[in-house]
Amino acid sequence: MVMKVSKLVGEHFKEAPADCTIESHSIMVRGGYIKGVGAGIYSLYPPTKRITRKIENILREEMDNIGGQEVLFPVVMPASLWKESGRYDSIGSELLRFTDRTGTDMVLGMTHEEASVQMCRVAAQTYTKYPYMIYQIQTKFRDEPRARGGLIRVREFTMKDAYSFHTSWEDLQEYYQVCYDAYMRIFRRCGLKDFIAVKSDSGMMGGSVSHEFMSLTDIGEDTLVICPECGYSSNMEAADCKVEPDNAFEEAPLELVETPDMKTIADVTKFLGRTPKSTCKAVVYQENATDKYIIAYLRGDLEVNETKLRNYLKTEIHPAAVITAESGIVEGFIGPVGGADCRVVFDKSLVPEKNLICGANKVNYHYTGFNLTRDVPDAEIADFAKSYEGAECPVCGKHSIVIKKGIEIGNIFQLGTKYTKSMGMEYIDKDGTTKNPIMGCYGIGVGRLAASVCQESHDDYGPIWPMSIAPWQVEVCNLRADDETVSSVADKLAKDLDAKGVEVLYDDRDVRPGVMFADADLYGIPVRAVVSPKTCERSAVEVSYRDKSARFDVSIDEAADKIKSIVEEMLAQYK
């Protein structure tokens, strides 16, 4: 059915509110795509609903093609499920908890691992049922503290999440690659061009292997570490940091040096004629649960990757806000030799260095000649330095690392038995033994994907939707609704296109051409057909593309067939 602009719900604005600082957010507010309801909560107008429905159809096709079975889990779940898995207490305030009228603890689902196990733990009790994958497209709620960017980061969202169950790690790894490939197809079919998959931190999801799919954009919140030489890629939170030894100074004995009022690396290195590379830096943290101090040492030119450090320590930490005198930690002069009685960890960047400057745990004094392997032979060594632009690639060894920003548009995890074991899901294997199934999970945010496409594909006037997910395929613009001839041609063209199966938005309003074209740019529809007194004089319809790549006349009699073939050619690019 032809949709007329005069009847379309939604409104356009010349300017977006001041808090719309991201292009896609501004466009989707100005263009009548979304309506804010609360912080990170939006209603979707018809154009966005049509876009997300097409994305969902692509998701279903690809999930069905790899053996997925569609199910539906509840949004509201009893907290008992999350208590079984252990996540009810381990997840913070992002999980919305409440009690129902009977006093039962409940949660709003932000993810559905627990629900998937609860659904299948009775239904799949023998190895003959495995492997299998179930998926849903469902509303979720995450009480996100930093909602921003319209649909880029929200609290309520629609997500496709899938869960696979296997009897061996080899089988999971094989299927994981199948899902990886399906995700690459999904994003291409939705019209994204500049996206990559990166190694990632599993976070609250758990598991040993995970990847995030990132749309590369300067407005992204995720920092990515990429090697263009060999293709290595990782989220900063999981990236290896490989550095060459400084080797600027030969090995020397540990020597106490007076450094009056010099508490910073800059002051000390200037005084001693050295560089930050030749220092051992101390960063003090505290455990969230106990407030116990932890000192992390690394080379002075590097920064701590707190996610890697947190994962290594297996505890939540925060930078120490206050260092008490009783701790024995001497602020500004903290060092690894004869230091405070607390947990101390060293980054691997310090291992090859033979002559570093470090604090002496004595006011106004530092050591030179510090050698970790010699001076702290029982050091606890880990990898928690943050990668940086120009760093050595951990795969190919070239100094080619570049840092980029990205929006996470999907993720996949090898979960293992984290949930099946804790929730008592078991099956009888072919050898008669009882085992826990091995899980994988796979997620894509529908609204975020739509907003990411808009962010990547737009100009100063509005979005440029790819044909595969555009709200309508063709917009017919009637520039003179009061002219009988023009309206007759435009009405017939819209009806003929609709009859041929083309999705049509028909601007039938009696407005100025400038207003109509400005609105058409905000709709972002790939193909535009303009009917005006001048085109009718030429017995033609003016056809143009939203990306401004072409504009040409087509005869009125041939217009519907020609436009339909254009639509089919554009759609073929996304198969």
C-alpha positions in Angstrom: 0.0 0.0 0.0 1.3 3.5 -0.9 2.1 5.6 2.2 1.2 9.2 1.8 3.4 11.8 3.5 0.2 13.8 4.4 -0.9 10.9 6.6 2.5 9.8 7.9 2.9 10.0 11.7 5.9 12.0 12.8 7.3 15.5 12.4 10.4 17.1 11.0 12.5 19.8 12.6 15.0 22.3 11.0 17.3 21.8 14.0 17.8 19.1 16.6 17.9 19.8 20.4 21.3 20.8 21.8 21.9 17.4 23.4 21.9 15.7 20.0 25.7 15.9 19.6 26.0 12.8 17.4 25.0 13.0 13.7 22.8 9.9 13.7 21.0 11.1 16.8 20.4 14.5 15.4 19.2 13.1 12.0 16.8 10.6 13.7 15.3 13.3 15.9 15.0 15.9 13.1 13.7 13.4 10.6 10.9 12.0 12.7 12.5 8.6 13.4 12.5 8.5 17.2 10.7 10.2 20.1 12.4 10.4 23.4 10.3 9.1 26.3 12.9 9.0 29.1 16.7 8.7 29.5 17.8 6.1 27.0 14.2 5.1 26.2 12.6 5.9 22.8 9.4 5.3 20.8 10.0 4.5 17.2 8.0 6.3 14.4 6.9 4.4 11.3 10.1 4.9 9.3 12.3 3.5 12.0 9.9 0.6 12.6 10.0 -0.3 9.0 13.9 -0.1 9.0 14.2 -2.3 12.1 11.6 -4.8 10.7 13.8 -5.2 7.6 16.9 -5.7 9.8 15.0 -8.3 11.8 14.0 -10.1 8.6 17.7 -10.3 7.6 18.6 -11.6 11.1 16.0 -14.3 10.9 17.1 -15.4 7.4 20.7 -15.7 8.4 19.9 -17.4 11.7 17.6 -19.8 10.1 20.2 -20.6 7.4 22.7 -21.8 10.0 20.1 -24.0 11.8 18.7 -21.6 14.3 15.3 -22.2 15.9 13.4 -19.0 16.8 12.0 -18.9 20.4 10.8 -16.2 22.7 11.9 -15.6 26.3 10.1 -13.4 28.8 11.2 -9.9 29.5 10.5 -10.3 33.2 12.1 -13.2 35.0 12.2 -14.5 38.6 15.4 -13.5 40.3 15.9 -17.2 41.3 17.1 -18.0 37.8 19.9 -15.3 38.1 20.7 -16.5 41.6 21.2 -20.0 40.2 23.8 -18.7 37.7 25.4 -16.4 40.3 24.9 -13.3 38.3 22.2 -11.8 40.5 24.8 -10.7 43.0 27.8 -10.3 40.6 26.1 -7.8 38.3 25.8 -4.3 39.5 22.9 -1.7 39.1 22.7 -2.3 35.3 20.4 -5.2 36.2 17.0 -3.8 37.2 15.6 -5.7 40.2 12.2 -5.4 41.7 9.6 -7.4 43.7 6.1 -8.3 42.4 2.9 -8.1 44.5 3.7 -11.4 46.2 7.1 -10.2 47.4 9.0 -12.4 44.9 12.3 -11.0 43.6 12.2 -10.3 39.9 14.5 -8.9 37.2 14.1 -7.2 33.8 16.1 -9.2 31.3 19.2 -7.5 30.0 20.4 -10.8 28.4 18.9 -14.3 28.4 21.5 -16.9 29.1 19.7 -18.0 32.2 16.3 -18.2 30.4 17.9 -20.3 27.6 19.3 -22.8 30.0 16.0 -23.0 31.9 14.1 -23.6 28.7 16.4 -26.4 27.5 17.7 -28.2 30.6 14.8 -30.7 30.6 14.2 -30.8 26.8 17.8 -31.8 25.9 18.8 -34.6 28.2 20.6 -36.9 25.7 23.5 -36.3 23.4 21.3 -37.1 20.4 19.7 -33.7 20.8 23.0 -31.9 20.3 24.2 -29.6 18.8 21.4 -27.0 18.4 20.9 -23.3 18.4 18.0 -21.2 19.6 17.5 -17.5 19.1 15.0 -14.7 19.8 14.4 -11.1 18.8 13.2 -9.5 22.0 13.0 -6.3 24.1 15.6 -6.0 26.8 16.4 -3.5 29.5 19.8 -2.5 30.8 19.9 0.3 33.4 22.7 2.0 31.5 24.2 4.9 33.4 25.6 6.7 30.3 22.7 6.6 27.8 23.7 8.8 24.9 23.6 9.2 21.1 20.0 8.3 20.5 19.8 4.6 19.6 23.6 4.2 19.9 23.5 3.7 23.7 20.1 3.1 25.3 18.5 1.5 28.3 15.6 -0.3 26.6 16.5 -2.0 23.3 15.6 -4.8 20.9 18.2 -7.4 20.4 18.7 -10.6 18.5 20.4 -13.0 20.9 21.2 -16.6 20.1 22.4 -19.5 22.2 24.1 -22.7 21.0 24.6 -25.9 22.9 27.3 -28.5 22.2 28.9 -31.7 23.5 32.5 -30.7 22.7 34.7 -27.7 22.5 35.6 -28.7 18.9 32.0 -28.6 17.9 31.5 -25.2 19.6 34.5 -23.7 17.9 33.3 -25.0 14.5 29.9 -23.5 15.0 31.4 -20.3 16.4 33.1 -19.7 13.1 29.8 -20.4 11.3 28.1 -17.6 13.4 31.1 -15.3 12.8 30.7 -15.7 9.0 26.9 -15.2 9.3 27.5 -11.9 11.2 29.8 -10.6 8.5 27.0 -11.3 6.0 24.4 -9.7 8.2 26.3 -6.4 8.4 27.0 -6.3 4.7 23.4 -7.0 3.9 22.3 -4.2 6.1 24.5 -1.8 4.2 27.5 -1.3 6.5 30.8 -0.8 4.7 33.5 0.0 7.3 33.3 -2.6 10.0 35.6 -5.2 11.5 35.6 -8.0 14.1 37.9 -7.6 17.0 39.1 -9.8 19.9 37.3 -8.6 23.0 37.0 -8.9 26.8 34.2 -11.3 27.8 33.2 -9.2 30.8 30.1 -10.2 32.7 29.2 -12.8 30.1 32.1 -15.0 31.0 33.8 -17.5 28.7 37.3 -17.7 27.3 37.0 -16.5 23.7 34.9 -13.6 22.4 34.7 -11.2 19.5 33.0 -7.9 19.0 31.9 -6.5 15.6 32.7 -2.8 15.3 31.4 -0.1 13.0 34.5 2.2 12.6 33.6 5.8 13.4 35.1 8.7 15.3 32.1 8.9 17.5 32.5 5.4 18.8 33.0 4.8 22.5 35.1 1.7 22.1 38.8 2.1 21.4 40.2 -0.5 18.9 43.8 -1.6 18.4 44.4 -2.5 14.7 47.4 -3.6 12.7 46.8 -2.8 9.0 49.8 -4.8 8.0 48.6 -8.3 9.1 45.0 -7.7 10.1 45.4 -8.1 13.9 42.5 -6.4 15.7 41.3 -6.2 19.2 39.3 -4.1 21.6 41.6 -2.0 23.7 40.3 -3.8 26.8 41.7 -7.1 25.5 44.6 -6.0 23.3 48.1 -7.3 23.9 50.7 -4.7 24.5 54.1 -5.7 23.1 57.0 -3.2 23.7 60.7 -3.4 22.9 63.2 -3.0 25.7 64.6 0.5 26.1 68.2 -0.6 26.3 69.3 3.0 26.5 71.3 2.4 29.7 73.5 -0.5 30.7 72.9 -2.6 33.8 74.0 -0.8 37.0 73.8 -1.4 40.7 70.8 -0.1 42.7 71.7 3.4 43.8 69.8 5.8 46.1 69.5 9.3 44.6 68.2 12.4 46.3 65.3 14.0 44.3 64.0 16.9 46.4 60.2 17.6 45.9 60.2 15.6 42.7 57.0 13.4 42.7 56.3 13.2 39.0 58.0 11.2 36.2 58.5 14.5 34.3 60.3 16.1 37.2 62.5 13.1 38.0 63.5 12.3 34.4 64.4 16.0 33.7 66.5 16.1 36.8 68.3 12.9 36.0 68.6 13.4 32.2 66.4 10.3 31.4 63.2 9.6 29.6 59.9 8.1 30.8 60.9 4.8 29.1 63.6 4.4 31.7 61.3 4.6 34.7 59.2 2.2 36.7 55.9 3.8 37.4 53.6 2.9 40.3 49.8 3.1 40.1 47.8 2.4 43.3 44.4 0.7 43.3 42.0 -0.6 46.0 39.8 -3.6 45.9 36.1 -2.6 45.8 35.0 -5.1 48.4 37.8 -4.7 51.0 39.6 -1.4 50.2 42.9 -3.3 50.4 45.6 -1.6 48.4 47.1 -3.0 45.2 50.2 -1.5 43.6 50.7 -2.0 39.8 54.1 -1.3 38.4 54.8 -0.8 34.7 57.2 1.1 32.5 56.8 4.8 32.8 55.8 5.5 29.2 52.9 3.1 29.4 49.4 3.3 30.9 47.4 0.7 32.8 44.7 -1.2 31.0 42.3 -1.5 33.9 40.2 -4.2 32.3 43.2 -6.5 31.8 44.4 -5.8 35.3 40.9 -6.5 36.8 40.7 -9.7 34.8 44.1 -10.8 36.0 43.4 -10.0 39.7 39.9 -11.5 39.4 38.4 -8.8 41.6 36.8 -5.4 41.1 39.2 -2.5 41.7 39.2 1.3 41.6 42.0 3.9 41.6 42.9 4.7 45.2 41.3 8.0 46.0 43.1 8.4 49.4 46.3 6.8 50.5 46.5 6.6 54.3 49.7 7.0 56.3 49.1 3.7 58.0 49.4 1.9 54.6 53.1 2.5 54.4 52.8 3.8 50.9 54.9 6.9 50.3 53.0 9.0 47.8 55.2 10.4 45.0 58.1 8.1 45.9 56.5 4.6 45.7 58.9 1.9 44.7 59.1 -1.9 44.5 62.1 -2.4 46.7 61.2 -2.5 50.4 57.8 -1.2 49.8 54.4 -1.3 51.7 52.9 -4.6 52.8 50.2 -5.0 50.1 49.7 -7.0 46.9 52.1 -5.9 44.2 52.0 -6.8 40.5 54.4 -6.0 37.7 53.7 -5.6 34.0 55.8 -7.7 31.7 57.2 -4.5 30.1 59.6 -4.3 33.1 61.1 -7.7 32.7 63.8 -7.0 30.1 64.8 -3.6 31.5 68.1 -3.5 33.3 68.5 0.1 34.6 65.3 1.9 35.6 64.5 4.8 37.9 61.9 4.0 40.6 60.7 5.4 43.9 62.7 4.5 47.0 59.7 4.6 49.5 61.5 7.5 51.1 60.4 11.1 50.8 62.6 13.0 48.3 64.5 9.9 47.1 64.5 7.6 44.1 66.6 4.6 43.0 68.5 4.3 39.7 69.7 1.0 38.4 66.5 -0.9 39.2 66.4 -4.4 37.6 63.2 -6.3 38.2 64.6 -9.8 37.7 67.5 -9.1 40.0 66.0 -6.9 42.7 62.5 -8.6 42.9 63.2 -12.2 41.9 59.8 -13.5 43.1 57.8 -10.7 41.4 54.2 -11.4 40.3 54.3 -10.6 36.6 51.2 -10.0 34.4 50.2 -8.3 31.2 48.2 -5.2 31.9 49.7 -2.4 29.9 47.6 -0.5 27.4 48.5 -0.6 23.8 49.2 2.7 21.9 49.6 4.2 18.4 52.8 2.9 16.8 53.2 0.0 19.2 54.7 -3.3 18.0 52.0 -5.6 16.6 51.9 -8.8 18.8 51.3 -10.9 15.6 53.6 -9.6 12.9 56.0 -7.6 15.0 55.9 -4.4 13.0 55.5 -1.0 14.6 52.2 -0.5 12.8 49.5 -0.4 15.5 46.9 2.2 14.9 44.1 3.2 17.3 40.6 3.8 16.1 37.2 4.3 17.5 34.2 2.1 16.9 30.5 1.3 17.8 29.9 -2.2 18.9 27.2 -3.6 16.6 27.4 -7.3 17.6 29.2 -9.8 19.8 29.8 -13.5 20.0 31.1 -15.5 23.0 32.4 -19.0 23.7 30.8 -19.4 27.1 31.7 -22.9 27.9 29.9 -24.5 30.9 29.6 -21.3 33.0 25.8 -21.3 32.9 25.0 -25.0 32.3 27.1 -26.1 35.2 25.9 -23.5 37.7 22.3 -24.1 36.7 22.5 -27.9 36.7 21.9 -28.5 33.0 23.1 -32.1 32.1 22.8 -34.6 29.4 23.7 -38.3 29.0 26.6 -38.7 26.6 27.1 -41.6 24.3 29.4 -43.3 26.8 26.7 -43.2 29.4 28.4 -40.4 31.5 26.6 -37.3 32.7 28.0 -34.0 31.3 27.2 -30.3 31.2 26.6 -28.9 27.7 29.0 -26.3 26.3 27.5 -23.0 25.3 28.1 -20.2 22.8 26.1 -17.0 22.6 25.6 -14.4 19.8 24.0 -10.9 20.0 23.1 -8.0 17.7 21.3 -4.9 18.8 18.7 -4.0 16.2 18.2 -0.3 16.9 21.9 0.3 17.4 22.6 -1.3 14.0 20.1 1.0 12.4 21.6 4.0 14.0 25.1 2.8 13.1 24.1 2.6 9.4 22.7 6.1 9.6 25.9 7.3 11.3 28.1 5.8 8.5 25.8 6.7 5.6 24.6 10.3 5.7 25.3 13.8 4.4 24.6 17.3 5.6 20.9 16.9 4.6 20.0 13.5 6.2 20.5 9.8 6.0 21.3 7.8 2.9 19.6 4.5 3.6 20.8 1.4 1.7 18.1 -0.2 -0.3 18.1 -3.3 1.8 16.8 -1.6 4.9 15.4 1.7 3.6 12.0 2.5 5.1 10.6 2.8 1.6 12.3 2.0 -1.7 11.0 4.9 -3.8 9.7 8.4 -3.0 7.3 10.0 -5.5 7.3 13.8 -5.1 4.3 15.6 -6.5 5.5 19.2 -6.9 2.0 20.6 -7.8 -0.7 18.9 -5.9 -3.1 21.6 -7.2 -2.3 20.8 -10.8 -4.6 18.1 -12.3 -2.2 16.9 -14.9 0.8 16.6 -12.5 -1.3 14.9 -9.8 -2.8 12.5 -12.3 0.8 11.4 -13.4 2.1 11.3 -9.9 -0.9 9.3 -8.5 -0.7 6.8 -11.3 3.1 6.3 -10.9 2.7 5.7 -7.2 -0.1 3.2 -7.8 1.8 1.4 -10.7 4.9 1.0 -8.6 2.9 -0.3 -5.7 1.2 -2.8 -8.0 4.7 -4.0 -9.1 5.7 -4.7 -5.5 7.8 -1.5 -5.0 7.5 0.2 -1.6 6.4 3.8 -2.2 6.3 6.9 -0.1 4.1 9.5 -1.9 4.5 13.1 -1.0 1.1 14.4 -1.9 1.3 17.6 0.1 0.7 21.1 -1.3 4.0 22.6 -0.1 6.9 24.4 -1.7 9.4 22.3 -3.6 12.2 23.4 -1.2 10.3 22.0 1.8 9.4 18.8 -0.1 13.0 18.2 -1.1 14.4 18.9 2.3 11.9 16.4 3.8 12.8 13.9 1.1 16.5 14.2 2.1 15.5 13.5 5.7 13.6 10.4 4.7 16.8 9.2 3.0 14.9 6.9 0.5 17.3 5.6 -2.2 15.3 6.5 -5.3 13.3 9.7 -5.9 10.8 10.3 -8.7 9.8 13.9 -9.2 6.7 14.9 -11.1 6.2 18.6 -11.9 4.7 20.8 -14.6 8.1 21.0 -16.3 8.7 17.2 -16.3 5.1 16.7 -17.6 5.9 19.1 -20.5 8.8 16.8 -21.3 6.5 13.8 -20.9 9.0 12.5 -18.4 9.5 11.8 -14.7 12.8 13.0 -13.2 14.5 10.1 -11.3 17.4 10.8 -8.9 19.4 8.8 -6.3 19.6 9.9 -2.7 23.4 9.7 -2.7 23.3 12.4 -5.4 25.2 10.1 -7.8 22.7 10.3 -10.7 19.7 12.3 -12.0 18.0 11.6 -15.3 14.6 11.6 -17.1 12.5 8.6 -17.8 9.4 8.7 -20.0 6.1 8.7 -18.2 5.0 5.5 -19.9 8.2 3.6 -19.0 8.8 5.1 -15.5 7.3 2.4 -13.4 9.1 -0.4 -15.1 12.4 1.5 -15.2 12.2 2.4 -11.5 11.3 -1.1 -10.5 14.4 -2.4 -12.3 16.6 0.2 -10.6 15.2 -1.0 -7.2 16.0 -4.6 -8.1 19.6 -3.7 -9.1 20.2 -1.8 -5.9 18.7 -4.7 -3.8 21.0 -7.2 -5.6 24.0 -5.4 -4.1 23.0 -6.6 -0.6 22.2 -10.3 -1.3 
